Structure formats: C-alpha cells, structure tokens
Amino acid sequence: MTSNRMPNRATLLAQAGHFIDAATRGVVPPIHNSTTFARDENYALVGPSSYARGGTPAWDEVEALLAALDGGEAAMVFASGLAAATAVFEPLRSGQHVVAPRIMYHGLQDWLRRLAEVRGIGLTLVDPTNLAEVEAAMRPGETAILWIETLLNPTWDVVNIAACADIAHKAGARLGVDATVTPPVTCRPIEHGADIVFHSATKYLNGHSDVMGGALISTKADDHWAEIKQVRLLVGGVMGPFEAWLLLRGMRTLEVLYARAAANAMAIATHLNDHPALSHVLYPGLPSHPGHETAARQMEGGFGAMLSLRTKGGEAAANRIVRNVKAFLPATSLGGVESLIEHRFVVEGFHSEVPCDLLRISVGIESVDDLIADLDQALDSL
C-alpha cells in the first residue's frame, strides 16, 4: 500500500495482513512449530513467548488479522469452536446469570445447560428476535452475558444486534455474538454494539473443512478478556501451529468463497421458494422473510450461504431427500467449499426444538445449476 489509508477487508484477507517475512522476504508466513523459547544469559525472555500454551508466534498473524477484520482491540484463537465459546462463560461465578437463544447451536446450549446444573449459573432461554422477551429475561446486577447468534441456527431467524446490545448494556451485561455463519466480510457485530464476537473457525474462516478451531474478538482488552486468556492458558484449549497456518491460508480466499456461496444460496432459495413439496424455505435473503430488512441493515455482500427447507411430508420426507441427493453431501458442519445437507433434528437429539421436517443446507461454491438440479430431482422423488 502506498498511502496510510487502511486497506479494505478484501485486501487484508488476500494478502493475509500484508505479511512479509523479515528474514526471507517470503510473502507467506512460516509455520512456527516451537513449543518453548530460549531465554538469555540472565534467564530473561528474549521475545514475548515462553511456552506455546501461553502464547506463540504461530498465532500472531491470524489473531491480528481477525481483530482487524472484526474491528476489535484483540483476538484469540482456540483449538475448537466450543473451546472458544465456553471460555467466554468460564469466568462466571455462582449466582450470575446468562440469557441465550432457545434455538441456537446445540453444542454450546448443551454446555450452558451443564454450567447451570453444576455451577449454579442461572440460564434463561429466549427467542432473541422477540426483544420484549429478551428484556424481560434480563436480571440487572445478575445477568453477566446476553448471548445471541446473528442468524439463529438452523432456522435463520435474524437477530437485531444493536437492539440486543442496548438491552444488555442497560442491564449491566455484556453482549456476546456468535457470528459463525456471518463472517466479517458480511457482518461485523462490534459495529452494532457487541462486546465480544465468536466464530467457529472450522467453518467459513477456514473454508475448506480441514481445520478445527475457534476464535474470539473483543471490542476491549478488559478484565473479562484477561480472564478468558487465563482460561485458555490453564485449560489448554490452544490451536496448534499447523492449524493456525492453515486457518490463515483459508482466510485468504474468504471474500471470494463467501460471495460465490451466498449468491448460490440466494439462487437456490429463490428457485425453491414456491416448491409444492416444501412448506417453508428459510433464508433471510428472500423479501418475504420476516427478518429480511434487519438482515439487509446488518449484512453486506449477500445474505449468507445457509438455508433450511421444511418439507410438507414431515420427518419421513426429510429423510428421503437426504438419501436421494447426489451433489449435496449428507454431513454435519458448514462453511466449506462443498455443499452439505443435514437432517438437523436427528443430529441435535431429544431436547431439540428444531422441527423434525427441517433440512439444514450449507451451500458451497459448485455450479448452482448442478445444485438446483440435484435438489429438484430429490424433491421429485417424494
């Protein structure tokens, strides 16, 4: 860059933070494999790292890039999405309270239920699209965290981030936002008032279904952030050097991957919107979606690459579609280059409130004509 102007996010991603290795002039960061770092003759640290569980150059570039993309003061990477998300709540004390969505990523909700059972942390589950219900659930002086998702997984209802931030802050709580399905090329919750942003880095940030990881970005490196860092150190849920390198490599194509996948999802949702075998096509890009206007305010460059289908034939029809698709892979996860389909109720288990006729689809970057034709033939089999 020839000026002091901050490059836009597409440039930051493509150039991986404009990295140039000082020693070799390489434009791709090296993999820092060392787990320990030598001290000088006075036994003082030469650099910032002592032992890799507490900090390593392997994380430096990817954490700096994440903070810049989401507009936060600091970022941390973890060994998995759950390692990152649970670290947000681990510092809570008995008697404190959490408000979270009734329908959300089930793995974290399972952990929050366990936290309430064994630690005495209050937990209230709400519909975060109903702001009156959210406000009524808050307990000023007790509620420590209001947790939301930008788009509720897997119904893709749109949550008003700014309104939830106001509710949280009035009650003296922090707003935590799971932005996994809306990476920072489309939505940046900190700009709407979030205090901490979470990504399952396994998904869009990596983009290739070959890295397990999680990331947190904080608007401030405050006391709560320091406690989260202490949790990562003591629990040891740290990202390995090769995984950090792969994550940074995957992020270099995030902008183009997301744009292609979101365009494909919009085309599929539009094509299937009036299909006689479906009762609902759940996608915020459709003008008929109740959260469409909010999504348009909070997102740019598309409405995401996740959508869900509800069949008129119930659970049996949903199962039959999954068995008959050919281009879509029946598998859990999302955010990769390949398109996946999942019968979500079966995956989530007995306490799930997800409808049994719902199919969750992660749209990839294949030919959209092939994807549409595949879904058409599967639906024709009903």
C-alpha positions as CSV (number, residue, x, y, z in Angstrom):
1,M,0.0,0.0,0.0
2,T,1.4,3.4,-0.9
3,S,-0.7,5.5,1.5
4,N,-1.6,5.4,5.2
5,R,-5.3,4.5,4.3
6,M,-6.5,1.3,5.9
7,P,-6.8,-1.3,3.2
8,N,-10.3,-2.8,2.8
9,R,-11.1,-6.2,4.1
10,A,-10.7,-7.9,0.7
11,T,-7.1,-6.7,0.5
12,L,-6.4,-7.6,4.1
13,L,-7.6,-11.1,3.5
14,A,-5.9,-11.7,0.2
15,Q,-2.6,-10.6,1.5
16,A,-3.0,-12.2,4.9
17,G,-2.5,-8.9,6.7
18,H,0.2,-7.8,4.1
19,F,2.7,-10.2,5.6
20,I,6.3,-10.2,4.5
21,D,8.8,-12.4,6.4
22,A,11.6,-10.1,7.6
23,A,14.3,-12.9,7.4
24,T,13.4,-14.4,4.0
25,R,11.1,-11.8,2.3
26,G,8.6,-14.7,1.9
27,V,5.1,-13.5,1.2
28,V,3.6,-16.5,3.0
29,P,4.0,-16.7,6.8
30,P,6.2,-19.6,8.1
31,I,4.9,-22.3,10.4
32,H,6.2,-21.6,13.9
33,N,6.4,-25.1,15.4
34,S,8.4,-24.4,18.6
35,T,6.6,-25.1,21.9
36,T,9.3,-23.5,24.0
37,F,11.5,-20.4,23.6
38,A,15.1,-19.9,24.9
39,R,16.0,-17.2,27.4
40,D,19.1,-15.0,27.5
41,E,22.1,-15.3,29.8
42,N,20.1,-13.6,32.6
43,Y,17.2,-16.0,32.1
44,A,15.0,-13.2,30.7
45,L,12.7,-13.8,27.8
46,V,14.1,-12.5,24.5
47,G,10.7,-12.2,22.9
48,P,7.1,-12.3,24.2
49,S,6.8,-16.1,24.2
50,S,7.9,-18.5,26.9
51,Y,5.8,-21.6,26.3
52,A,3.4,-22.2,23.5
53,R,0.3,-22.8,25.6
54,G,0.5,-19.2,26.8
55,G,1.4,-17.6,23.5
56,T,3.3,-18.3,20.3
57,P,4.3,-16.6,17.1
58,A,2.1,-19.2,15.3
59,W,-1.0,-17.3,16.4
60,D,0.3,-13.7,15.8
61,E,-0.7,-13.1,12.2
62,V,-4.1,-14.8,12.3
63,E,-5.1,-13.1,15.5
64,A,-4.0,-9.7,14.2
65,L,-6.0,-10.3,11.0
66,L,-9.1,-11.4,12.9
67,A,-9.0,-8.3,15.2
68,A,-8.6,-6.0,12.1
69,L,-11.4,-7.7,10.2
70,D,-14.0,-7.6,13.0
71,G,-12.9,-4.2,14.3
72,G,-11.9,-5.4,17.8
73,E,-9.0,-4.5,20.0
74,A,-7.8,-8.1,20.4
75,A,-8.4,-11.6,19.2
76,M,-7.7,-15.1,20.4
77,V,-7.7,-18.5,18.6
78,F,-8.6,-21.8,20.2
79,A,-8.4,-25.5,19.5
80,S,-12.1,-25.7,18.6
81,G,-15.2,-23.6,18.4
82,L,-16.5,-25.0,21.6
83,A,-13.2,-24.3,23.4
84,A,-13.5,-20.6,22.4
85,A,-17.2,-20.2,23.1
86,T,-17.1,-21.9,26.5
87,A,-14.1,-19.8,27.5
88,V,-16.4,-16.7,27.4
89,F,-18.6,-18.2,30.2
90,E,-16.0,-20.0,32.2
91,P,-15.1,-16.9,34.3
92,L,-18.7,-16.6,35.6
93,R,-19.3,-17.0,39.3
94,S,-22.2,-18.9,41.0
95,G,-25.2,-16.7,41.2
96,Q,-24.5,-14.9,37.9
97,H,-27.0,-15.3,35.0
98,V,-26.9,-15.9,31.3
99,V,-29.6,-15.3,28.6
100,A,-29.3,-17.3,25.4
101,P,-31.4,-18.3,22.5
102,R,-33.9,-21.2,22.7
103,I,-32.9,-22.3,19.3
104,M,-29.1,-22.0,18.7
105,Y,-26.0,-24.1,18.1
106,H,-26.9,-27.1,20.2
107,G,-23.4,-28.0,21.3
108,L,-23.0,-24.7,23.2
109,Q,-26.5,-24.8,24.5
110,D,-25.8,-28.3,25.9
111,W,-22.7,-26.9,27.7
112,L,-24.7,-23.9,29.1
113,R,-27.3,-26.3,30.5
114,R,-24.5,-28.2,32.2
115,L,-23.0,-25.0,33.5
116,A,-26.3,-24.2,35.1
117,E,-26.6,-27.6,36.6
118,V,-23.2,-28.0,38.2
119,R,-22.0,-24.4,38.7
120,G,-25.2,-22.6,39.9
121,I,-25.2,-20.2,36.9
122,G,-28.7,-19.0,36.0
123,L,-29.8,-19.7,32.5
124,T,-32.8,-18.3,30.7
125,L,-33.5,-19.4,27.1
126,V,-35.5,-16.9,25.0
127,D,-36.5,-16.1,21.4
128,P,-33.9,-13.3,20.7
129,T,-36.0,-12.0,17.8
130,N,-38.6,-11.0,20.4
131,L,-37.0,-8.0,22.1
132,A,-39.7,-7.7,24.8
133,E,-38.9,-11.3,25.8
134,V,-35.2,-10.6,25.9
135,E,-35.6,-7.5,28.0
136,A,-37.9,-9.4,30.4
137,A,-35.4,-12.1,30.9
138,M,-32.6,-9.8,31.9
139,R,-31.8,-9.5,35.6
140,P,-29.9,-6.3,36.3
141,G,-27.0,-7.0,38.6
142,E,-27.1,-10.7,37.9
143,T,-27.1,-11.2,34.2
144,A,-23.5,-11.2,33.0
145,I,-23.9,-12.2,29.4
146,L,-26.6,-11.9,26.8
147,W,-25.6,-14.4,24.1
148,I,-27.1,-14.3,20.6
149,E,-26.5,-15.5,17.1
150,T,-26.6,-13.2,14.1
151,L,-28.8,-15.8,12.3
152,L,-30.3,-18.4,14.5
153,N,-29.0,-21.9,13.7
154,P,-30.8,-23.6,11.9
155,T,-34.0,-21.5,11.4
156,W,-32.0,-18.5,10.2
157,D,-34.2,-16.0,12.0
158,V,-32.5,-12.6,12.1
159,V,-31.5,-11.1,15.4
160,N,-31.3,-7.3,15.8
161,I,-27.7,-6.9,17.2
162,A,-27.9,-3.2,18.0
163,A,-31.2,-3.6,19.9
164,C,-29.8,-6.6,21.9
165,A,-26.7,-4.5,22.7
166,D,-28.8,-1.8,24.2
167,I,-30.8,-4.3,26.3
168,A,-27.6,-6.0,27.5
169,H,-25.8,-2.8,28.4
170,K,-28.8,-1.2,30.2
171,A,-28.8,-4.3,32.4
172,G,-25.0,-4.1,33.0
173,A,-24.3,-7.2,30.9
174,R,-22.0,-7.9,28.0
175,L,-23.4,-8.9,24.6
176,G,-21.7,-11.9,23.1
177,V,-22.5,-12.7,19.4
178,D,-22.0,-15.9,17.6
179,A,-21.1,-14.7,14.0
180,T,-20.0,-18.1,12.7
181,V,-22.4,-18.1,9.7
182,T,-21.9,-14.4,9.0
183,P,-18.1,-13.9,8.7
184,P,-16.6,-10.4,8.9
185,V,-16.8,-9.9,5.1
186,T,-20.6,-9.6,5.6
187,C,-21.4,-8.7,9.2
188,R,-19.3,-7.1,12.0
189,P,-21.2,-7.2,15.3
190,I,-18.8,-4.9,17.1
191,E,-20.0,-2.1,14.8
192,H,-23.5,-2.8,16.1
193,G,-22.6,-2.7,19.8
194,A,-21.3,-6.3,20.6
195,D,-18.7,-6.7,23.3
196,I,-17.3,-10.0,22.1
197,V,-17.6,-11.9,18.8
198,F,-17.3,-15.6,18.4
199,H,-16.5,-17.6,15.3
200,S,-16.2,-21.4,14.9
201,A,-13.2,-21.0,12.7
202,T,-13.8,-24.5,11.5
203,K,-16.5,-23.1,9.2
204,Y,-16.2,-20.0,6.9
205,L,-13.0,-18.6,8.2
206,N,-11.1,-21.8,7.3
207,G,-13.5,-22.6,4.4
208,H,-12.1,-26.0,3.4
209,S,-13.4,-28.4,6.1
210,D,-9.9,-29.3,7.2
211,V,-9.2,-27.2,10.3
212,M,-10.7,-27.5,13.8
213,G,-10.6,-24.1,15.5
214,G,-12.4,-21.3,17.3
215,A,-11.8,-17.5,17.6
216,L,-12.9,-14.7,19.9
217,I,-12.6,-11.0,19.1
218,S,-13.2,-8.4,21.8
219,T,-14.0,-4.8,21.5
220,K,-11.8,-4.1,24.5
221,A,-8.9,-6.0,26.1
222,D,-10.5,-5.5,29.5
223,D,-10.6,-7.6,32.7
224,H,-13.1,-10.1,31.3
225,W,-10.8,-10.6,28.3
226,A,-7.8,-11.2,30.6
227,E,-9.8,-13.9,32.4
228,I,-10.7,-15.6,29.1
229,K,-7.0,-15.5,28.2
230,Q,-6.2,-17.1,31.6
231,V,-8.8,-19.8,30.9
232,R,-7.1,-20.6,27.5
233,L,-3.8,-20.8,29.3
234,L,-4.9,-23.0,32.2
235,V,-7.4,-25.3,30.4
236,G,-5.1,-25.6,27.4
237,G,-7.6,-25.4,24.5
238,V,-5.0,-23.9,22.2
239,M,-4.7,-24.0,18.5
240,G,-1.7,-25.9,17.0
241,P,0.8,-24.1,14.8
242,F,-0.2,-26.0,11.6
243,E,-3.9,-25.4,12.2
244,A,-3.2,-21.7,12.7
245,W,-1.2,-21.6,9.5
246,L,-4.0,-23.4,7.6
247,L,-6.6,-21.1,9.1
248,L,-4.7,-18.1,7.8
249,R,-4.3,-19.7,4.4
250,G,-8.0,-20.4,4.3
251,M,-8.9,-16.8,5.2
252,R,-7.1,-15.5,2.2
253,T,-9.9,-16.7,0.0
254,L,-12.8,-15.9,2.4
255,E,-14.0,-13.0,0.4
256,V,-14.5,-14.8,-2.8
257,L,-15.7,-18.0,-1.2
258,Y,-18.4,-16.2,0.7
259,A,-19.6,-14.2,-2.3
260,R,-19.9,-17.2,-4.5
261,A,-21.6,-19.3,-1.8
262,A,-24.1,-16.6,-0.9
263,A,-25.0,-16.0,-4.5
264,N,-25.6,-19.7,-4.9
265,A,-27.8,-19.8,-1.8
266,M,-29.9,-16.9,-3.0
267,A,-30.5,-18.6,-6.3
268,I,-31.5,-21.9,-4.7
269,A,-33.8,-20.2,-2.2
270,T,-35.5,-18.2,-4.9
271,H,-35.9,-21.3,-7.1
272,L,-37.4,-23.4,-4.3
273,N,-39.5,-20.7,-2.6
274,D,-42.8,-21.9,-4.1
275,H,-42.0,-25.6,-4.5
276,P,-45.1,-27.7,-3.8
277,A,-43.3,-30.2,-1.7
278,L,-42.0,-27.6,0.8
279,S,-43.9,-25.8,3.5
280,H,-41.1,-23.2,4.1
281,V,-37.8,-22.0,2.6
282,L,-35.9,-20.4,5.4
283,Y,-33.5,-17.8,4.1
284,P,-33.1,-14.2,5.1
285,G,-32.4,-13.1,1.5
286,L,-35.9,-13.7,0.5
287,P,-38.0,-10.5,0.6
288,S,-40.8,-12.5,2.3
289,H,-38.5,-13.4,5.2
290,P,-39.7,-11.6,8.4
291,G,-36.1,-10.6,9.2
292,H,-35.2,-9.5,5.7
293,E,-35.0,-5.8,6.4
294,T,-32.9,-6.3,9.5
295,A,-30.5,-8.6,7.7
296,A,-30.1,-6.0,4.9
297,R,-29.0,-3.5,7.5
298,Q,-26.6,-5.8,9.3
299,M,-25.1,-7.7,6.3
300,E,-23.4,-6.7,3.1
301,G,-22.4,-8.7,0.0
302,G,-25.3,-11.2,0.3
303,F,-27.5,-12.8,2.9
304,G,-25.3,-15.8,3.8
305,A,-24.9,-19.3,2.4
306,M,-27.0,-21.2,4.9
307,L,-30.7,-22.0,4.3
308,S,-33.1,-24.6,5.6
309,L,-36.0,-26.4,4.0
310,R,-39.1,-27.7,5.7
311,T,-41.0,-30.4,3.9
312,K,-44.7,-30.9,3.8
313,G,-44.2,-34.6,4.2
314,G,-42.7,-34.4,7.7
315,E,-39.7,-36.3,9.0
316,A,-40.1,-39.2,6.6
317,A,-39.9,-36.8,3.6
318,A,-36.9,-35.0,5.0
319,N,-35.1,-38.4,5.4
320,R,-35.9,-39.4,1.9
321,I,-34.5,-36.1,0.4
322,V,-31.2,-36.6,2.3
323,R,-31.0,-40.2,0.9
324,N,-31.6,-39.1,-2.7
325,V,-29.3,-36.1,-3.1
326,K,-26.2,-36.7,-5.2
327,A,-24.3,-33.4,-5.4
328,F,-25.0,-32.4,-1.7
329,L,-23.1,-34.4,0.9
330,P,-25.1,-35.6,3.9
331,A,-22.7,-34.4,6.7
332,T,-22.6,-32.2,9.7
333,S,-20.8,-28.8,9.6
334,L,-20.9,-25.8,7.3
335,G,-18.9,-23.1,5.6
336,G,-16.7,-25.2,3.3
337,V,-16.4,-25.1,-0.5
338,E,-18.6,-28.2,-0.7
339,S,-22.4,-28.2,-0.3
340,L,-23.7,-30.2,2.7
341,I,-27.2,-31.2,3.7
342,E,-28.3,-32.4,7.2
343,H,-31.4,-33.6,8.9
344,R,-30.9,-31.4,11.9
345,F,-33.4,-32.8,14.4
346,V,-31.8,-36.2,14.2
347,V,-28.4,-34.6,15.0
348,E,-29.5,-32.4,17.9
349,G,-31.2,-35.1,20.0
350,F,-34.1,-35.4,22.3
351,H,-34.4,-31.9,23.7
352,S,-34.1,-30.1,20.3
353,E,-36.8,-27.6,19.4
354,V,-35.9,-27.8,15.8
355,P,-38.8,-29.1,13.6
356,C,-38.4,-32.7,12.6
357,D,-39.1,-31.9,9.0
358,L,-36.2,-29.4,8.7
359,L,-33.2,-29.9,6.4
360,R,-30.2,-27.6,7.0
361,I,-28.2,-26.8,3.9
362,S,-24.7,-25.3,3.7
363,V,-24.3,-24.1,0.2
364,G,-20.9,-24.3,-1.4
365,I,-19.2,-22.9,-4.5
366,E,-20.2,-25.6,-7.0
367,S,-22.2,-24.8,-10.2
368,V,-25.5,-23.5,-8.9
369,D,-27.2,-25.2,-11.9
370,D,-26.0,-28.6,-10.6
371,L,-27.1,-27.9,-7.1
372,I,-30.6,-26.8,-8.1
373,A,-31.0,-29.8,-10.4
374,D,-29.9,-32.1,-7.6
375,L,-32.5,-30.7,-5.1
376,D,-35.2,-30.8,-7.8
377,Q,-34.6,-34.5,-8.5
378,A,-34.5,-35.3,-4.8
379,L,-37.8,-33.4,-4.2
380,D,-39.4,-35.1,-7.3
381,S,-38.7,-38.5,-5.5
382,L,-41.2,-37.7,-2.8
